[in-house]
Amino acid sequence: MVNTVTFRDFEERDIDFIYKCKNDEKLNSMIVGDYHPYTYEEATKWVHGCMGEHETFKFWAVCTNDVEKRIIGWVSLSDINMIESSASFHGIVIADPRFRDGLAWIESYLFVYDYAFEKLNLNKVYGSALVNHVTSQTMRRVMYGKTIDYKKNAVFKNGIYHDISVGELSRDVYAKHKNNGDYKLSSILKRVRFIKKEIKETL
């Protein structure tokens, strides 16, 4: 099966898209960090800051897998620490409604983990998510990550306090399941169906 998305560095043409996304309150309602509307100048500065290579973070535009390579979202690693051999899966946003069938999320997770473990040779990748963010909680388990911590009332969003869960995927676990073929799309899709149902029943 051909991937539905691909990944590239940010470009000037992405600024209008980012500006729109950064001002979409619903789109930002489930992110862990603080939300505030962006001016066009702020959006421009954000895109420029995401471009290129950096020691402690890396951003990619998630794009259509065609000649146009039109941006439909973004994904990133942060807190890259080569001494401690770890990083944080900082975030993933799939903003284009036409790509919200789940495949772009799966492909983004696979891409980031491949970059972290295969290219950077890291030992641990961490991630945080709102406890009631079903997609993030599902993907953590689908990708064989484990929850290592809960933070009660850690984030105030949408007028209420939210609990945060912290997850971890180790290099050894990643390598084991990759060698077993567990990161093939067919295997992932089967796990998504079962795990998402379980999580929804507990919320």
N, C-alpha and C positions, 0 to 999 in steps of 0.2 A: 504494500500500500504506500502510495506517495504521500509524503508529509504535506499537511495543509498549510503550514507556515514555515518561514525560515527566519534567520536572525542576522542583523547587521548593526553597524554603529549608527548612532543618531546622525541626522542630516538636517540642513537648514529647512528643507521642505516639510519637516515634521512639526515645526513650531505651531502652526495653526491647529493641528490635531491635538497637540499637548495642551494648548491654551483652552480648547473646548473641554478636554477631559478634566483638567484641573479646576474647572468651574462647574462640573457636573456633581452636584451634591449627592445624588443617589449612587453614582459610581464610586464615590469616596466614602460611602457610609459604613463599609465594612473593613476599611484599612485600619491597621493598628495605630498609626501615627495621627498627629493632629491634622485637622482639615481647615483650610481657609481659601477663599477664592483668590485666583491669581490675576494680576494685571498681565497685559501682553508682554510687557518688559520683563516681568518675573518669569513668565513661561519661556521667553527667549533665553534668559540667563540660566534657567534650569536645564534646557536642552544643551546649551553650550557647555555647562558643567558636567553633563553626562557623556560628552563626546570623548573619544580617545581612551588611552590607557592610564590607569592610576594605580598606585601601590595598594590602596586599601579598599577600593571598590571598582565595580565594572557594571555598566548598563548596556543593554541591547534593546534595539527596537525590534518588536515582533512584527513580522511582515508577511504579506501574501507571498506564496511560493510561486511566483511568476516573474516575468520580465520587469514588471512595474515595481515590485517589492514595496508595495504601499503599506505604511504603518497601520497596524490594527491594535497595538498595545505595546507593553514593554515589560522587561524582566531584569532583575539585578542581583548581584552579590555585594554584600557589604562586610565591613569588619574583617577583611582579608588579612590574616596574620600568618606569615610564612614561618615565623619562629614557633608559634603554638600549633601550626599546621591546621588552621580552622578558618571558617568564614560563616557568615549568616546569609541565608536565602532571604534577601531583603524584601523582595516583593514581586508580585506578578499582577499585571493588569491586562485584561482582554476587554477592550472598550467597544470594539465593533460588534454589534449584536449578531451579525451574520457568522461570527466565529465563536459563539458561546455554546456550542454543542458539546464542549468538553475536550475535544481533540487538541485544540490549541493549548489548553492547560497542560495536558499530558505531554505534548511535544516540548513545551517550555520547561517542565520539570526535568525531562530526560536531557535536554540540552544543557541546563545549568549544572546538573549532577555530573554529566560527562565532562564539562569544563572544569569543575572543581576537583574531581577525583582523577581524571585522566590527564588533563593538561597541567593543572597546578599541583597535582599529587598531594592534595590535602587529606588529612585523616578524619576530620569531622566537619559536617555542615549542620548548622543550627537554624531554627526558624521559629517565629512567634506568630500566633494567630488568635483572633477572638474565638472564644470557646464555641460560640454559636454561629461561626462561619463554616457552614456545612462543607463547602467545596474544599477549603484548606484542610479541615480536619479529615476529610475523606482522602485527599491526596497524600497526606502524611502517612496514613496507614497503607494506602495502596502502594506507595513507594518503599514500604518497609521501614519507615522512620518510627521512632518511639517517642512518646511523651515523657519528658524528664522533669517537668516542673509546672505548677499552676500558680498564677498570681491573681489573687482575689481583688476584685474592684480596681483593676490596674489602669483602666482607660475610661475616661468619661466621653461618651459620644452619643449623639442623638437623644440627649436629655437624660441618659441613664449611665450608670457605671457597668462596665463589662469585665468579665474575667478573661485572662490571657493564659493560653497554654504554650509551653515552650517544647519544641521537638528537636530531635537529633537523628542524623543518619551518619553512620560511621563508614569508613572506607572498606572495612572487612565485610560488613553486611551488604554494602553495595556490590562489591566484587562477587560475593557468594551468589546473590540473586541474579546478577547479570550473567554469570556462568551457567546458572540453571535455566536461563531463558525467561525469567520472570518479568523482565522489562520489555518483552515483546508486546506489541500493541494488543494482540488478541488476549494475552494473559492479563494485561492491565485492565482492559474493558470488562472482563469477567469479574475482577475484584471490585471495580468501581461500583457495579450494580449491587453487590451484596453489602459492601461496607457502607455505602451511602444510605441504604435502607436502615441498617443498624443504627447509624448515627442519628438519623432523623427521629427514630423511635425513642432515643434517650434525651432529646432536647425538649 
